[in-house]
Amino acid sequence: MAENKKKTLKAGNMREEHVAGQKNTYKVDEAYEEEFNIRHLLLAGAYIKKYLKYMITAMIFSGIAGVTSLMAPKITQKVLDEAVPQKDYNYLYLLVGLLALVFVVSVVFSTIRSRTMVNVSQNIIYDIRKDLFAHLQKLPFQYYDDRPHGKILIRVVNYVNSVSDMLSNGLINVVLEIMNLVFIIGFMFATDVQLSIVVLCGVPVLAVFMFWIKNKQRKAWRAVSNKNSNLNAYLQENIVGARITQIFAREDENAEIFAGLSNDCKKTWMSAVSYSSLVWPGIDTISVLVRAAIFIFGLVVFGAGNKSLGTIIAISSYASRFWQPIMNLGNIFNGFINNMAYLERIFETMGEPVTVDDCEGATELPPIKGEVVFENVHFSYEPGKEILHDVSFTVKPGESIALVGPTGAGKSTIVNLVSRFYNVDSGRVLIDGQDISKVTLKSLRSQMGIMLQDSFIFSGTIEDNIRYGKLDATLDEIKKASKTVCADSFIENMQDGYQTEVKERGSLLSQGQKQLISFARTLLSDPAILVLDEATSSIDVQTERALQQGLNAMLKGRTSFIIAHRLSTIRNCDKIMYISDGGITECGTHDELMAKRGDYYHLYTAQKEDIA
């Protein structure tokens, strides 16, 4: 097996896997090196505040349970030093009954507290996930262009689950364990001051140990977060592209890359766990040494007979309880360090700017007539790489405009700007005289119909997919739209007709069938402006000819933009714009452009020769 060669490129934030002479490049999460940012906890505080009264109630219940249980060593001391030596059986029965009552009260209040916090934890998960998903819905196309979808998915599902307990039980337990520690110290000193000081001598040792392990844990768990994100992104990408993998016989190479990523996850996880696993044994070791010191000092150093057996046993019990909240705080700290990396990722996503949004004072766009105007529009996806340069044109209501030209010239960019999926760098896009940057996105996009080359089909029935753009549509309306675009015949021939369940991304349908369903969905929404971006590319010529009548019905009375590489399908458009070199180099009807014998003429004749 060829050895994997891995190289990390910090500047480009890219990782390259070279396997058997092949290179697979994918983006990884940016490594975090800055110190813990309190801002993340302040942002999380908004979710905690909503359930603060329930958390306080749980804290009170837990406090009652904790204080009650602390009475047990004191009762034990009374049993050993008073009731047993004096053979006072009535007193002994009373103390035993009181001890049983202490345990019952402690268990009951602890159970109520536990149930309350489970409810709070699940509500926090719901709130964060709901807000995170809502924010993702508003993020621009650029965000999804720049990130593997697997990395986004793991934040919404795994990371939110991981941090919920920290934001609920974790924070409340910190307060409770500190309170418990204070009460234990109080009971301990009330029992014996000298032996209590012996117990506290172990605290500086613990402080040094925890300080040493803190930074190592934080870095280790951040590395785990990064490696898991990389693995999830690669897995999701390969599940979606499974067919391409098999077509090119890349199974072995991809398995080798995945094995490398899995190995990275294993190594970082083992490294992180090795630090985390030191916390509990370290605290436990200090606890055992301190409890041993209690017996040595109580029986030897302070002199035999100076400390009663009941006192030594009580202090030993309190010492055990003293280290318990410290061990619990260590575990909470452990989880806190582990989950801070996830919290950073969640709020990093929530902090992503919504660059395409309603401006302040945005107005509703009234029913569209269909005039579209570009005024000196400049646009670039990346700074310094301008796609459109000073583009200006006017489209009258009801006109059909075909956009042609070489790949990457900016045809899809123009229609994306009409729909305001991106903001222009400078200039204006107007619809019916209104600057679309000053109107609400919902009022703009709800009046537009966009058909893409990659027709996305959701899981569910065919009827639900067609109804997606108009939720109040009746079945008769759905069937009428389907008949218009020649989709009705193949739908009716399916096992359950319009109620046929289609799987994720319409895996049971051919690409042509997906496009016909998308046509029906777009027609049903009755858009004022229609965009067809290579919308018939996967439909055979015979179906396309039958569909042409339906397309003519769709285009009638609507302003439409059509991007097509099959130039025969756009001959009857009112205008044809040839896009090249960042602008419109030619514009006119088919006959006018053919007469000019320019770029369009050469493109059209070359395509005819290829077909011939």
C-alpha positions in Angstrom: 0.0 0.0 0.0 1.3 3.4 -1.0 2.2 5.6 1.9 0.0 8.6 2.4 1.8 11.9 2.2 0.0 14.7 4.1 0.8 18.3 3.8 -1.0 21.2 5.7 -1.1 24.5 4.0 -1.8 27.2 6.6 -2.1 30.2 4.3 -4.7 28.6 2.1 -6.3 26.7 5.0 -6.3 23.6 2.7 -5.3 20.1 3.3 -4.0 17.8 0.5 -4.1 14.1 0.5 -1.7 12.5 -2.0 -2.6 8.8 -2.4 -1.2 6.6 -5.1 -0.3 9.5 -7.3 -3.8 11.1 -7.0 -4.5 14.3 -5.1 -7.7 15.0 -3.2 -8.1 18.5 -1.8 -10.7 19.7 0.7 -11.0 22.5 3.2 -10.5 22.0 6.9 -11.6 24.0 9.9 -9.3 26.8 10.9 -7.2 26.0 13.8 -7.9 28.1 16.9 -5.0 29.2 18.9 -6.4 32.2 20.8 -7.1 32.0 24.5 -10.6 31.1 25.8 -13.1 33.9 24.8 -15.6 34.8 27.5 -17.8 36.2 24.8 -18.9 32.7 23.9 -20.2 32.1 27.4 -21.9 35.5 27.3 -23.7 34.5 24.1 -24.7 31.2 25.7 -26.0 33.1 28.6 -29.0 34.3 26.5 -30.1 30.7 26.3 -29.5 30.0 29.9 -31.4 33.1 31.1 -34.6 31.8 29.6 -34.7 28.8 32.0 -33.0 30.5 34.9 -35.9 30.1 37.3 -36.0 26.3 36.7 -32.2 26.2 37.2 -32.5 28.1 40.5 -35.3 25.8 41.6 -33.1 22.8 40.8 -30.2 24.4 42.6 -32.3 24.8 45.8 -33.5 21.2 45.6 -29.9 20.0 45.2 -28.7 22.3 48.0 -31.3 20.8 50.4 -30.2 17.3 49.3 -26.5 18.2 49.8 -26.8 19.8 53.2 -29.1 17.0 54.4 -26.6 14.4 53.4 -23.8 16.2 55.2 -25.5 15.4 58.5 -24.7 11.7 58.0 -21.1 11.9 59.3 -22.1 14.0 62.3 -24.8 11.4 63.1 -22.2 8.6 62.7 -19.9 10.4 65.1 -22.7 10.6 67.7 -23.4 6.9 67.3 -19.7 5.9 67.8 -18.8 8.4 70.6 -22.1 8.6 72.5 -24.9 6.1 71.8 -22.7 2.9 71.5 -20.3 3.6 74.5 -23.2 4.6 76.7 -25.4 1.6 75.5 -28.3 4.1 75.1 -30.4 2.0 72.7 -33.3 4.5 72.4 -30.8 7.2 71.4 -29.2 4.7 69.0 -32.6 3.9 67.4 -33.3 7.7 67.1 -30.0 8.3 65.4 -30.4 5.4 63.0 -33.9 6.5 62.1 -32.6 10.1 61.6 -29.8 8.7 59.3 -32.4 6.8 57.2 -34.5 10.0 56.9 -31.4 11.9 55.8 -30.8 9.5 52.9 -34.5 9.5 51.9 -34.7 13.3 51.8 -31.4 13.5 49.9 -32.5 10.9 47.2 -36.0 12.5 46.7 -34.6 16.1 46.2 -31.8 14.8 44.0 -34.3 13.0 41.8 -36.5 16.1 41.4 -33.4 18.2 40.6 -32.3 15.6 38.0 -35.6 15.6 36.2 -35.8 19.4 36.2 -32.3 19.7 34.6 -33.0 17.1 31.9 -36.0 19.2 30.8 -33.8 22.4 30.8 -31.1 20.7 28.9 -33.4 19.5 26.1 -35.0 22.9 25.8 -31.6 24.5 25.4 -30.7 22.0 22.7 -34.0 22.9 20.9 -33.4 26.7 21.2 -29.8 26.6 20.0 -30.5 24.2 17.1 -33.6 26.2 16.0 -31.6 29.5 16.0 -28.6 27.9 14.3 -30.8 26.4 11.5 -32.7 29.7 11.1 -29.4 31.5 10.7 -28.1 29.0 8.2 -31.3 29.6 6.1 -30.3 33.3 5.8 -26.6 32.8 4.9 -25.6 33.7 1.4 -24.7 31.2 -1.3 -21.0 32.2 -0.8 -21.1 30.6 2.7 -22.1 27.2 1.3 -19.8 27.5 -1.7 -16.8 27.8 0.7 -17.6 24.9 3.1 -18.1 21.2 2.8 -21.7 20.5 3.9 -20.6 17.8 6.3 -18.8 20.4 8.4 -22.0 22.4 8.6 -24.1 19.3 9.5 -21.9 18.2 12.4 -22.3 21.7 14.0 -26.1 21.5 13.9 -26.4 18.0 15.2 -23.3 16.7 17.2 -21.9 19.9 18.6 -25.2 21.2 19.9 -25.9 17.9 21.7 -22.4 18.1 23.2 -22.6 21.6 24.7 -26.2 21.4 26.0 -25.3 19.6 29.2 -22.5 22.0 29.8 -24.8 25.0 29.5 -27.4 23.5 31.8 -26.1 20.9 34.3 -22.4 22.0 33.9 -22.9 25.6 35.0 -25.4 24.8 37.8 -23.2 22.1 39.1 -20.2 24.5 39.4 -22.3 26.6 41.7 -23.6 23.6 43.6 -20.3 21.9 44.1 -18.7 25.2 45.3 -21.6 25.6 47.8 -21.2 22.0 48.8 -17.5 22.5 49.4 -18.2 25.5 51.6 -20.7 23.5 53.7 -18.4 20.5 54.0 -15.6 22.8 55.2 -18.0 24.4 57.7 -19.1 20.9 59.1 -15.5 19.7 59.1 -14.1 22.7 61.1 -17.1 22.4 63.5 -16.0 18.8 64.1 -12.2 19.3 64.5 -10.0 22.3 63.5 -6.6 20.6 63.5 -7.6 17.7 61.4 -9.5 20.0 59.0 -6.2 21.9 58.4 -4.5 18.6 57.5 -7.2 18.0 54.9 -6.8 21.5 53.4 -3.0 21.0 53.0 -3.8 18.9 49.9 -5.4 21.9 48.1 -2.2 23.6 46.9 -1.0 20.3 45.4 -4.2 19.9 43.5 -4.0 23.6 42.2 -0.6 23.0 40.7 -1.8 19.7 39.1 -4.9 21.3 37.6 -3.0 24.3 36.3 -0.5 22.0 34.5 -3.2 20.0 32.8 -5.5 22.8 31.7 -3.8 24.1 28.6 -2.9 20.6 27.4 -6.5 19.5 27.6 -7.9 22.5 25.7 -5.5 22.2 22.8 -6.0 18.4 22.6 -9.8 18.6 22.5 -9.7 21.4 19.9 -7.6 19.1 17.7 -10.3 16.4 18.2 -13.0 18.8 17.0 -11.0 19.6 13.9 -10.3 16.0 13.0 -13.9 14.9 13.5 -15.1 17.8 11.3 -12.7 16.7 8.6 -13.8 13.1 8.8 -17.5 14.1 8.7 -17.0 16.4 5.7 -15.1 13.7 3.7 -17.7 11.0 4.6 -20.6 13.2 3.5 -18.9 14.2 0.3 -18.2 10.5 -0.6 -21.7 9.3 0.2 -23.1 12.0 -2.2 -20.5 11.1 -4.8 -20.6 7.3 -4.4 -21.6 6.8 -8.1 -18.7 8.9 -9.3 -16.3 6.9 -7.0 -17.5 3.7 -8.6 -17.4 5.0 -12.2 -13.7 5.9 -11.8 -12.9 2.9 -9.6 -11.6 5.1 -6.8 -12.8 2.8 -4.0 -9.4 1.7 -2.8 -7.9 5.2 -2.9 -10.8 6.8 -1.1 -10.8 4.0 1.5 -7.1 4.8 2.1 -7.8 8.5 2.5 -10.7 7.7 4.8 -8.4 5.4 6.8 -5.9 8.2 7.1 -8.5 10.6 8.4 -9.9 8.0 10.8 -6.4 7.4 12.1 -6.0 11.1 12.6 -9.2 11.1 14.7 -8.0 8.1 16.7 -4.6 9.7 17.5 -6.0 13.0 18.5 -8.8 11.3 20.6 -6.3 9.1 22.4 -4.1 12.1 23.0 -7.0 14.1 24.5 -8.2 11.2 26.5 -4.8 10.6 27.9 -4.9 14.1 29.5 -8.5 13.9 30.6 -8.0 10.5 32.2 -5.3 12.0 34.4 -7.7 14.3 36.2 -9.7 11.8 38.2 -6.7 9.5 39.2 -4.7 12.6 40.2 -7.4 14.0 42.4 -8.2 10.5 43.8 -4.5 9.9 44.7 -4.3 13.3 46.5 -7.6 12.3 48.4 -6.2 8.9 49.5 -2.9 10.5 50.7 -4.9 13.2 52.7 -7.1 10.6 54.3 -4.1 8.6 55.3 -2.6 11.7 56.8 -5.7 12.2 58.9 -5.2 8.8 60.6 -1.4 9.4 61.1 -1.9 12.9 62.6 -5.0 11.9 64.6 -3.6 8.8 66.1 0.2 9.5 66.3 1.2 13.2 65.7 -1.5 14.8 67.9 -1.0 12.0 70.5 -3.0 8.9 71.2 -6.3 9.6 73.0 -6.4 13.2 72.0 -8.8 12.5 69.1 -11.7 10.2 69.5 -12.4 7.4 67.0 -15.7 9.0 66.1 -14.0 12.3 65.4 -11.3 10.7 63.2 -14.0 8.7 61.3 -16.2 11.8 60.9 -13.3 13.9 59.6 -12.2 11.0 57.3 -15.8 10.9 55.9 -15.9 14.7 55.5 -12.4 14.5 53.8 -13.8 12.0 51.4 -16.8 14.3 50.7 -14.5 17.3 50.5 -12.6 15.7 47.6 -15.8 14.5 46.0 -17.0 18.0 44.9 -13.4 18.8 43.9 -13.4 15.6 41.7 -16.8 16.7 40.4 -15.4 20.1 39.6 -12.5 18.4 37.9 -14.9 16.4 35.7 -17.0 19.5 35.0 -13.8 21.3 34.1 -12.9 18.3 31.9 -16.2 18.5 30.1 -16.0 22.3 29.9 -12.6 22.1 28.2 -13.8 19.4 25.8 -17.0 21.3 24.8 -15.6 24.9 24.5 -14.2 23.9 21.1 -17.7 22.9 20.1 -19.2 26.1 21.6 -16.7 28.2 19.6 -17.8 26.4 16.4 -21.5 26.9 17.0 -21.2 30.6 17.8 -18.7 31.1 15.0 -21.5 29.8 12.6 -24.1 32.0 14.3 -21.7 34.9 13.9 -21.3 34.5 10.2 -22.6 37.7 8.6 -25.8 37.6 6.6 -24.4 39.7 3.7 -27.6 39.5 1.7 -30.5 40.6 3.9 -33.2 43.2 4.1 -31.7 46.7 4.5 -33.1 49.0 7.2 -36.4 50.4 6.1 -36.8 47.8 3.2 -40.2 48.0 1.6 -42.5 45.4 0.1 -42.1 45.0 -3.7 -45.5 45.4 -5.3 -46.8 42.9 -7.9 -44.1 42.8 -10.6 -44.8 43.9 -14.1 -41.4 42.7 -15.3 -39.1 45.5 -16.3 -35.5 44.7 -15.4 -32.7 47.2 -15.6 -29.0 46.9 -14.9 -27.2 50.2 -14.3 -23.4 50.1 -14.5 -23.2 46.9 -12.5 -19.8 45.6 -11.2 -19.5 42.3 -9.5 -16.9 39.9 -8.2 -17.0 36.7 -6.1 -13.4 37.4 -4.9 -11.7 40.8 -4.5 -9.6 41.6 -7.6 -11.4 39.1 -9.9 -14.2 41.0 -11.5 -16.8 38.8 -13.2 -19.1 41.7 -14.5 -17.6 45.0 -15.4 -19.9 48.1 -15.9 -22.9 46.0 -17.3 -26.0 48.0 -18.3 -29.1 46.8 -20.1 -32.9 47.1 -20.0 -35.4 44.3 -20.4 -39.0 45.3 -21.0 -42.0 43.5 -19.3 -42.8 40.2 -20.9 -39.6 40.0 -23.0 -37.6 36.7 -23.2 -33.9 37.2 -22.9 -31.4 34.5 -23.8 -27.9 34.6 -22.3 -25.1 32.8 -24.2 -21.4 32.8 -24.1 -18.4 30.8 -22.9 -18.4 28.9 -19.5 -17.6 31.2 -16.6 -18.4 34.4 -18.5 -21.1 35.5 -16.1 -24.4 34.2 -17.5 -25.5 32.6 -14.2 -24.1 35.6 -12.3 -26.5 37.9 -14.1 -29.6 35.9 -13.1 -28.3 35.4 -9.6 -28.0 39.2 -9.2 -31.6 39.6 -10.6 -32.7 37.3 -7.8 -30.3 39.1 -5.4 -28.6 35.9 -4.2 -25.5 38.2 -4.2 -25.1 41.9 -3.7 -23.5 44.0 -6.5 -20.2 45.6 -5.8 -21.4 48.8 -7.4 -24.2 50.0 -9.7 -27.9 49.1 -9.4 -30.3 46.4 -10.4 -33.9 47.7 -10.7 -37.2 45.9 -11.2 -40.1 48.1 -12.3 -38.0 51.1 -11.3 -37.2 49.9 -7.8 -33.7 49.2 -6.6 -34.0 45.5 -5.4 -31.5 46.2 -2.6 -34.2 48.4 -1.0 -37.0 45.9 -1.1 -37.6 42.8 1.1 -36.1 39.6 -0.1 -39.3 37.6 0.5 -41.4 40.0 -1.6 -38.8 39.8 -4.4 -38.1 36.1 -4.6 -41.7 35.1 -4.0 -42.5 36.6 -7.4 -39.6 34.9 -9.2 -39.4 31.4 -10.6 -35.9 29.9 -11.0 -35.1 26.6 -12.7 -31.6 25.4 -12.3 -29.6 22.7 -14.2 -29.3 20.6 -11.0 -33.0 20.1 -10.1 -33.2 19.5 -6.4 -35.9 17.0 -5.2 -36.7 16.8 -1.5 -37.6 13.6 0.3 -41.4 13.1 0.3 -44.1 12.6 -2.2 -44.1 14.0 -5.8 -47.2 16.0 -4.9 -45.3 17.7 -2.0 -42.3 18.5 -4.2 -44.5 20.2 -6.8 -46.5 22.1 -4.1 -43.2 23.3 -2.5 -43.5 26.8 -4.1 -47.3 27.2 -3.4 -48.4 25.4 -0.2 -52.1 26.2 -0.7 -52.2 24.6 -4.2 -54.9 22.0 -4.8 -54.2 18.6 -6.3 -56.1 19.7 -9.5 -53.8 22.7 -9.8 -50.8 20.5 -9.3 -52.0 18.1 -12.0 -52.7 21.0 -14.4 -49.2 22.3 -14.0 -47.8 18.8 -14.5 -49.7 18.3 -17.7 -48.6 21.7 -19.1 -44.9 20.7 -18.7 -45.4 17.0 -19.9 -44.7 15.6 -16.4 -48.2 14.1 -15.8 -47.8 11.0 -18.0 -44.8 9.6 -16.2 -46.1 10.5 -12.8 -49.4 8.8 -13.3 -47.5 5.7 -14.5 -45.6 5.4 -11.2 -46.9 3.0 -8.5 -48.7 5.6 -6.3 -49.0 8.4 -8.9 -48.6 11.8 -7.2 -48.4 10.1 -3.8 -45.2 8.2 -4.8 -42.5 8.7 -2.2 -39.2 9.8 -3.6 -36.0 9.4 -1.6 -33.3 11.9 -0.8 -32.4 14.1 -3.8 -35.0 12.1 -5.9 -32.8 9.0 -6.2 -35.7 7.0 -7.7 -36.1 9.5 -10.6 -34.1 10.1 -13.7 -32.4 13.5 -14.2 -35.0 14.4 -16.9 -37.9 13.4 -14.6 -36.5 15.6 -11.8 -36.3 18.6 -14.2 -39.9 18.1 -15.4 -41.1 18.0 -11.7 -39.1 21.2 -11.1 -40.8 22.8 -14.2 -44.2 21.9 -12.7 -43.1 23.3 -9.3 -42.0 26.5 -10.9 -45.1 26.9 -13.1 -47.4 26.3 -10.1 -45.8 29.2 -8.2 -46.9 31.5 -11.1 -43.8 33.7 -11.1 -43.7 37.2 -12.7 -40.0 36.8 -13.7 -38.8 33.4 -14.8 -35.2 32.2 -14.9 -34.3 29.0 -16.8 -30.6 28.1 -16.2 -29.9 25.1 -18.4 -33.3 23.9 -17.4 -33.7 21.4 -20.3 -30.2 20.0 -20.3 -31.2 16.6 -19.0 -34.4 16.2 -21.1 -34.2 14.2 -24.3 -34.9 16.0 -27.6 -38.3 14.3 -28.1 -39.5 15.3 -24.7 -38.1 18.8 -25.1 -40.1 19.2 -28.3 -43.3 18.1 -26.5 -42.3 20.4 -23.6 -41.8 23.4 -25.9 -45.5 24.1 -26.0 -45.6 24.1 -22.2 -42.6 26.3 -22.1 -44.2 28.8 -24.4 -47.2 28.8 -22.0 -44.8 29.5 -19.1 -43.0 32.3 -20.9 -46.2 34.0 -22.2 -46.7 37.3 -20.4 -43.6 36.8 -18.2 -40.2 38.4 -18.3 -37.8 35.5 -18.7 -34.0 34.9 -18.7 -32.9 31.7 -20.4 -29.4 30.3 -20.2 -29.0 27.4 -22.7 -26.1 25.8 -24.5 -28.5 24.2 -27.0 -28.8 27.3 -29.1 -31.7 25.9 -31.1 -33.9 26.3 -28.1 -33.4 30.1 -27.9 -33.9 31.1 -31.5 -37.3 32.6 -30.8 -36.3 34.7 -27.8 -36.9 38.5 -28.1 -33.2 39.2 -27.4 -30.0 37.2 -27.2 -27.1 38.6 -25.2 -23.6 37.3 -25.8 -21.7 37.5 -22.4 -17.9 37.6 -22.6 -15.0 39.5 -21.1 -17.0 40.8 -18.1 -19.8 42.3 -20.2 -22.3 42.1 -23.0 -20.4 42.0 -26.3 -23.4 41.5 -28.6 -27.2 41.9 -28.2 -30.1 41.4 -30.7 -32.4 38.8 -32.2 -31.1 35.6 -33.6 -31.4 36.9 -37.2 -29.7 40.2 -36.3 -26.8 38.5 -34.6 -26.4 35.9 -37.4 -26.2 38.8 -39.9 -23.4 40.5 -37.8 -21.3 37.3 -38.2 -19.7 38.0 -34.7 -19.3 35.8 -31.6 -22.8 34.5 -31.6 -22.6 33.6 -35.3 -19.4 31.6 -34.8 -20.9 29.9 -31.7 -24.1 29.0 -33.5 -22.5 27.7 -36.7 -19.9 25.7 -34.7 -22.7 24.0 -32.7 -24.6 23.2 -35.9 -21.4 21.6 -37.4 -20.9 19.6 -34.2 -24.5 18.3 -34.4 -24.1 17.5 -38.1 
